[in-house]
Amino acid sequence: VAAVREAIEEGILPKMIQTGSSGSYFARSKDGMYKGVFKPSDEEPYGNLNPKRAFLRRYFWWAMGRPCLLAGFSAMSEAGASLLDDRLALGMVPKTKLVKLSSPSFHYHYKDRMAFEHHGQKLPDKIGSFQSFLQGYVMASSFLRQHPLPSRPRSGSSSGTTSSSKDTQAVQGSATEVTEEEIAQAEEGALEEDDFLWTPESLMAFRLELEKLVVFDYLCRNTDRGLDNFMIYHARGAGSNDIRLGAIDNSLAWPIKHPDGIRDYPYGWLYLPSDLIGGPFSQATKDIFLPLLSSPKWWYETEQALLDLFRQDEHFSIKLFESQMAIFKGQGWNILQCLRQDDEGPIELCARPKKVVRRSEQII
């Protein structure tokens, strides 16, 4: 973060990502290398300073937002997802912290912009999430188009996906904004020299990583997981089966209630071929999650860590936090019950009835 601040002072500004529904920026160091993605909290998808969706915010404000999520919580959601990833020791979410940055490339109120441009006043710092840059990863939608799964023909491999990412981390350039063309060219370049081929071993490695992503997304109830916001890495070289997933873009998680409107916000990985996403969870996945999710100590320490993080929000409410934890624990309960069965997997997990777990105290 210090390197990014130094770069901004020398005029190397963060670059806004044109794709996606929020104001998000590639942050660079003085040598032009990307260090992370910064998402100001007031430029979130439904934020009042989001440089995108201006028409919707002005004329259809009543239809904006997701009733199950807290407004202005995107940065906290990203940081909370990183914390949960650490608590589970998954290594899937890039390290994400809450930081303060200011830059002329960010979107500001008119009076702040005019004070900066005409009177030389410093632009206000914006608090937001800073997610470390993933080197060598490719967006899942692009990877699966280039390397269709054996059960899915190439012509249908892009069904349900988009040609560009919301907040892709696979692009280099020097312009003020990152365009869809730059993103596509960068991803094509990353895949051109790719000698990857699906084998039974690489499919199994992908399935194991996918199972971890399934449990993670389900636990924090990510309402915005598609094939365009998680990434795939594989070690180059013939015969290599090392596959890892990167879970970026976790800004719409930690709901205060289960989605109950017209949209249920299903998980994008549910639309992968049934021979990949179907079937029971592996023993390896059970060995990772069962000891943790059945431990009262783990739950207590995780809740306390999330409390310490979320209370940094200026609009923090203990009542709303308890609602978030009730959903979080209800999801954990379902995961435990599913993992204890021999014949249940991701599809059966998502078909389970929605649960909430609330804590009550009685004086005896």
PyMOL commands that set and color helices and strands:
alter all, ss='L'
color gray80, all
select helices_A, chain A and resi 2-9+41-43+54-59+61-63+74-88+110-119+140-146+154-156+180-192+200-220+268-271+274-277+283-293+296-310+318-339+346-351
alter helices_A, ss='H'
color red, helices_A
select strands_A, chain A and resi 15-17+25-28+34-40+96-101+126-132+138-139+177-178+231-234+243-246
alter strands_A, ss='S'
color yellow, strands_A
deselect
rebuild
show_as cartoon
